[in-house]
Amino acid sequence: MTSIEQTIKEFPYQLILGSNSPRRQELLKSLGFDFLNKPINVEESYPIDLLAEDIPLFLAEKKADAYPDDLKEDEILITADTIVWCDGKAFNKPANFVEGKKMLETLSGKMHEVYTGVCLKSGNKQTTFFDVTKVYFKKLKSEEIEYYLTNYSPYDKAGGYGVQDWIGYIGIDKIEGSFYNVMGLPVKELYEELIKF
């Protein structure tokens, strides 16, 4: 057994992922760690004066604070939140087709930033961190936006799109930073923070 295999297999904490997101579950599973999934539902509201990375960091901590059980010292709760930031404004999940179309029209032909904030919390310790990725969209045609919203229903995704979906295949010119961060979990940073924890 290699030292990495040993580190992951003998990781001294029980990981708990507090997320409804199938993408976050898939990414954490791909890291190789065993974990329990206990989704936490909170209203994703935040103070209006927060900007950029402060929003997902605040929401990740809010989700951690809403965890209903007492955490033990050998448990780590992982909570996360992702936003799209464009033109000085945060884009969360669109409520409907009209809102989703407006978001994608705004992102079309521009660079936007995707911020994911992560909170790690145990019975006696807490740490937060974030990652940011720049995403460049081509100029999207109206029919491309409508086709995507109709067929892929991205209403659980910040900014109204999934980078791993059809719109990512046909619409993204380039990405600077972590692809997985855009999916909703900066796995490289998460791995490093877990090892440090």
MARLO-502935 format. One line per 4 residues: their letters; for each residue x, y, z of C-alpha. Coordinates in Angstrom, 1 decimal. Example, Ala and Ser with C-alpha at 12.3 -4.5 7.8 and 13.67 -1.06 7.14 Angstrom:
as = 12.3:-4.5:7.8 | 13.7:-1.1:7.1
//
This chain:
mtsi = 0.0:0.0:0.0 | 1.4:3.4:-1.0 | 1.6:6.3:1.5 | -1.3:8.1:-0.3
eqti = -3.5:4.9:-0.2 | -2.7:4.6:3.5 | -3.5:8.3:4.2 | -6.9:8.0:2.5
kefp = -7.7:4.5:3.8 | -6.7:5.4:7.4 | -7.9:9.0:7.4 | -8.7:9.5:11.1
yqli = -12.0:11.4:10.6 | -15.5:10.4:9.6 | -16.4:12.8:6.8 | -19.9:14.1:6.5
lgsn = -21.0:15.9:3.4 | -23.8:18.3:4.0 | -25.0:18.8:0.5 | -27.9:18.0:-1.8
sprr = -25.7:18.4:-4.9 | -25.0:15.1:-6.8 | -22.0:16.8:-8.3 | -20.4:17.4:-4.9
qell = -21.2:13.9:-3.9 | -19.6:12.5:-7.1 | -16.4:14.7:-6.7 | -15.9:13.8:-3.0
kslg = -16.3:10.1:-3.8 | -13.8:10.5:-6.7 | -11.2:11.7:-4.1 | -11.3:8.3:-2.6
fdfl = -12.5:9.2:0.9 | -15.4:7.4:2.6 | -18.2:9.7:3.7 | -21.7:10.0:4.9
nkpi = -24.1:12.3:3.0 | -26.4:14.3:5.2 | -28.0:17.2:3.2 | -28.6:20.4:5.0
nvee = -31.4:22.7:3.9 | -31.1:26.4:4.7 | -32.4:29.5:3.0 | -29.5:30.8:0.9
sypi = -29.9:34.4:1.9 | -27.0:36.6:2.9 | -26.3:40.3:3.9 | -26.5:42.5:0.9
dlla = -23.2:44.2:1.5 | -21.2:40.9:0.9 | -19.2:40.7:-2.3 | -17.6:37.9:-4.4
edip = -16.0:35.2:-2.3 | -17.5:36.5:0.9 | -21.0:35.3:-0.2 | -20.2:31.5:-0.7
lfla = -18.0:31.6:2.5 | -20.9:33.1:4.5 | -23.3:30.5:3.0 | -21.0:27.5:3.6
ekka = -20.7:28.6:7.3 | -24.4:29.1:7.5 | -25.0:25.6:6.3 | -22.4:24.2:8.8
dayp = -24.1:26.1:11.6 | -27.5:24.6:10.6 | -26.2:21.0:11.0 | -28.7:19.4:13.4
ddlk = -26.3:17.0:15.3 | -23.5:17.7:17.7 | -20.2:17.0:15.8 | -17.6:14.8:17.5
edei = -13.9:15.6:17.4 | -13.3:12.8:15.0 | -16.0:14.0:12.5 | -15.6:16.6:9.8
lita = -18.6:18.2:8.3 | -18.0:19.5:4.8 | -20.4:22.3:3.5 | -20.0:24.4:0.4
dtiv = -21.7:27.0:-1.7 | -21.0:28.2:-5.3 | -21.9:31.5:-6.9 | -21.3:33.0:-10.3
wcdg = -20.0:36.6:-10.2 | -20.4:38.9:-13.2 | -20.5:42.6:-13.6 | -20.2:43.2:-9.9
kafn = -23.3:41.0:-9.2 | -23.9:37.5:-7.8 | -25.9:35.0:-9.7 | -27.3:32.1:-7.7
kpan = -29.8:29.5:-8.9 | -32.4:30.7:-11.3 | -36.0:30.3:-10.1 | -37.5:29.7:-13.5
fveg = -36.9:29.7:-17.3 | -37.2:33.5:-17.6 | -34.6:34.1:-14.9 | -32.3:31.4:-16.3
kkml = -32.5:33.0:-19.8 | -31.7:36.4:-18.4 | -28.7:35.0:-16.5 | -27.3:33.2:-19.6
etls = -27.9:36.3:-21.8 | -25.9:38.3:-19.2 | -23.0:35.8:-19.2 | -23.0:35.4:-23.0
gkmh = -19.9:36.8:-24.7 | -18.2:37.7:-21.4 | -15.8:36.4:-18.7 | -17.3:35.7:-15.3
evyt = -15.9:34.3:-12.1 | -17.1:31.2:-10.2 | -16.5:31.2:-6.5 | -16.9:28.2:-4.2
gvcl = -16.6:28.6:-0.5 | -16.0:25.6:1.7 | -16.4:25.1:5.4 | -14.8:22.2:7.3
ksgn = -16.1:21.8:10.8 | -15.5:19.3:13.6 | -16.4:19.1:17.3 | -13.5:21.4:18.2
kqtt = -12.3:23.1:15.1 | -13.5:25.0:12.0 | -11.8:26.3:8.9 | -13.0:27.9:5.7
ffdv = -11.5:28.5:2.3 | -12.5:29.4:-1.3 | -11.4:29.0:-4.9 | -12.1:31.1:-7.9
tkvy = -12.2:30.2:-11.6 | -12.6:32.4:-14.6 | -15.0:31.2:-17.3 | -15.2:32.7:-20.8
fkkl = -18.4:32.2:-22.7 | -18.8:32.7:-26.4 | -21.6:34.8:-27.7 | -24.6:32.5:-27.2
ksee = -27.4:32.4:-29.7 | -30.9:32.9:-28.2 | -32.0:29.5:-29.6 | -29.0:27.8:-27.9
ieyy = -30.0:29.3:-24.5 | -33.6:28.2:-25.0 | -32.7:24.7:-26.1 | -30.4:24.3:-23.1
ltny = -32.9:25.6:-20.5 | -35.7:23.4:-22.0 | -33.7:20.2:-22.2 | -31.3:20.4:-19.3
spyd = -33.3:22.2:-16.6 | -30.3:23.7:-14.8 | -32.3:25.3:-12.0 | -30.2:23.8:-9.2
kagg = -27.0:25.4:-10.6 | -25.5:28.8:-9.8 | -25.6:31.1:-12.9 | -28.1:28.8:-14.5
ygvq = -25.7:26.4:-16.2 | -23.5:23.3:-15.6 | -20.0:23.4:-17.0 | -20.3:19.6:-17.6
dwig = -23.6:20.0:-19.5 | -24.3:20.7:-23.2 | -23.9:24.5:-22.7 | -20.4:23.9:-21.4
yigi = -19.6:21.8:-24.5 | -20.8:24.3:-27.0 | -20.5:27.6:-25.2 | -17.3:27.9:-23.2
dkie = -14.2:29.3:-25.0 | -11.8:28.7:-22.1 | -11.4:28.3:-18.4 | -8.7:29.7:-16.1
gsfy = -8.5:27.8:-12.9 | -10.1:24.6:-11.6 | -12.8:23.0:-13.7 | -14.1:21.1:-10.7
nvmg = -14.5:24.4:-8.8 | -17.0:25.4:-11.5 | -18.8:22.0:-10.9 | -19.1:23.0:-7.2
lpvk = -16.2:21.7:-5.3 | -12.5:22.7:-5.5 | -11.2:19.2:-4.9 | -7.5:19.9:-5.0
elye = -7.9:22.6:-2.2 | -10.3:20.3:-0.3 | -7.8:17.4:-0.4 | -5.0:19.7:0.9
elik = -7.2:21.2:3.6 | -8.4:17.8:4.8 | -4.8:16.5:5.1 | -3.9:19.7:7.1
f = -6.9:19.4:9.3
//
